[in-house]
């Protein structure tokens, strides 16, 4: 399984479709899964990463897995159309407050779709000092 990387700026069209750049489509593969992400974004998992995720979920006791129900209930299987677009269902756009301008970022085993203004506000908060502190805390 390869790593999903990069930052891409795009717009959601009036029908809720998002163009996924060729490089990112290559990393995600022909089938991917779109669902709720952390921090008010959406997560796009390549099929292989989704399988790892669902296998981990299946191994949890029922009492622990129930909190994860919305991730599966709101998930959508995506296959880019001939123009490289995926349809983002309205309920997912609402969850992540996606209107028009979005940023897609690679995050190792998945990509995330962010409202552009929200992403850039968070990105501005990251300083070299904060990054160094975070890496030290994570023992990198």
N, C-alpha and C positions, 0 to 999 in steps of 0.2 A: 504494500500500500504506500503510495507516494504521499508527499506533503502538499497541502493546499496553501498557496501563498499569494501575496500581492494585494493591491488596493485598486479598485475600479469604481469609477463614477458613472452612473447611468440614471435613466429616468424610467419610471413606471408609466406605461401608456394608459389612456382612459379606460381600456378594457382590463387593466390589472396585469398586463404582461410586462416582463422585465427581460431585456436582452442580456444574455450571459456571454461575456467575451470568450473567444475561441480557446485561449490558453486555460481559462478557468473551466470551460466545458470539458477540456481534455483531462484536467485534474479531477473533476467531479465524475466523469464517466457518462455513459448514455442514459443512465437512470440514477436519480438522486432523490432524497427525501427532505422535504421542507417542513419545519415545525417550529414551535416556540423556542426561543433562545433565552439566555440570561440577559439581564440588563436591558430589557425592552428592545430586543432585536430578534431577528429570525435566524435559525440555524439551517444550513443546507448540508446534509451528509451524503457523501458518495455511498453507493450501495454497499461496499465492503465495510465502511465505517458504521453504517446503519446496522449491519448485521452484528458487529461487535457490540454496539450499543444495546440492541435488542436481546442479544445473548446474555449480557450482564443483567439486564432487566429481568429476564426469565429466571435467573438464578436467585433473585431476591425473594424473601418470604412475602406472602400476600400483604401482611401488615405494613411492610416497608414499601412495597411497590405501588400501593394505592395513591400515594402522593404524586406519582409520575403519570397518572392516567391522562391528564391534559396533554402531555407531550405526544401521546399516541392518538388521542381523540382528535387532536387538531392537526395531525401530520397529513401531508399530501405527497403522493408519489409524483415525481416530475420527470418528464421526458421532453427535452427542448424540441420545439417545432423546427421546421426546415429553415427558419430564419434565426435560430439560436435563442428563442424566447421561451421562458417558462411562465405559467400563469400562477400568480400569487392570489389565493382565495381572499375574499374580502375580510373574513374573520381574522386572518393572519396579518393583513395590512393594518387592520384596526389595532390589534395587539401591539404591534411594533410602531404604531403611529406613522406608517408610511403613506405619504401622499403622492409625491412626484419624484423629487430628487433623492436618490439613495447612494450609499456607498456599500460596495461588497468587499469584504476583507477575507483573506485566507487566514485560518487559525488552525494550522497543523492538520487535523483529521476532518475538518469541516470548513465551510465558509460561513460568514455571518452577513446578513443584510441589515443595514442601519439606515435610519432617516439621516440624511446628509448633515443637517444642522446639529443633530444630537451627536453624531460621530465626531465632527470637527470640534465641538465644544469639549468633548472628552480628550481628544487628541491634543488640544492646546494645553491641557492640564499636565500632560506628561512632559517632564523635564529630564535632562540627563541625570540629575541627582535622584529623582524619584525612580528612574529606571535602575540605577545602580543599587539603590536601597532594596527594591523589589527583587532584583537578581540575587542579592546577598541573602535576603530572607528565604528565597527558594533554593539556596545553596548552588547557584550556577557559577 
